[in-house]
Structures are given as C-alpha cells and as structure tokens.
Amino acid sequence: MEQEKNPAEGGLLILMRHGDYTVASDGHKRLNEIGIAQAEKSGRYISETLGLREADVIFSSDVERACETADIVARYVRAARREQDAALRPGGSGIAELIMQEYSRKNVIIVTHIPVIELQYAAFLNRNAFFSYSPAALTALRYIPGKQCYEMIASYAP
C-alpha cells in the first residue's frame, strides 16, 4: 500500500515484531545474523519507502530481542526518545491507551511481540487486521482524528 500523507504531518504509528533470534547458552534470546539483517531491512523501509526519518518516540518491549531490533531501527529513524516498557513483553497488555491519549498525532514506532501486536491492532483499528507475523515485519497506521482510530496504510515483511 502506498503512503497517502507526509509522515511529518504526524499521526504515523509503526507496529513491528522483533527480528529472528537464537536462544544462547546462557538462556538469553538475542537477535541472530538473520534477525539483524531483517531489522536493518525494516529500518530502511521505514526511512526510505515510508519517508519517516524522525520519530517522536520508539517504544519497545524490555525483552532483549525487541530492544536490539528497536536499536537497529533507531539507526535509520532518529527518535527524540527511546523507551522500553514491560507492558510490551509477551503476554503484556500493550500501550494502546497511552498512544491514543498522548501520541495519536505523533510519529511512533512500537517494537514488540505477536500477542501484543494482536491486542494493539484491535485497539488502534477497532477491528482485527492483517499482520504478517514474520520476524521484523511491520505495519504502518495513520491516525484518523475524527474517528479516533487508525487506518492501515502499509505493510512490510523483510
């Protein structure tokens, strides 16, 4: 899908899954080489194809693989703030209410996990929507002020 508006107008929300990972011998789940490449491709897509080079905030789960993915995306999209939130962990409740109240007219990237993405979709779109569950896949949403919800404008899976 083509982007309909300039992201500088605000209200662009990117929902993104973390990149592919491997469980290390210490039990930590870190991005592997494939996951790093996926996150880089998605970061370039956000910056080059969507034209979003600056975000007000990049949120991520505080889980290592999501943090690593968000850090890679931040190489391509400069963020005024970078925050980790336990509500974005697998099984978390998400941050849809915070986004709707404080960030709906701002450019935001959220890097999280499949179950949280599903919850966020329902909140932001007022319905379920298609999302590619591939590692580092993302969907771009645009806020609709009169309806107080979002519309999907792009989807990408590296």
Secondary structure, 3 states (H helix, E strand, C coil): CCCCCCHHHCCEEEEEECCCEEECCCCCEEECHHHHHHHHHHHHHHHHHCCCCEEEEEEEECCHHHHHHHHHHCCCCEEEEEEEEHHHCCCCCCCHHHHHHHHCCCCEEEEECHHHHHHHHHHHHCCCCCCCCCCCCEEEEEEECCCCEEEEEEEECC
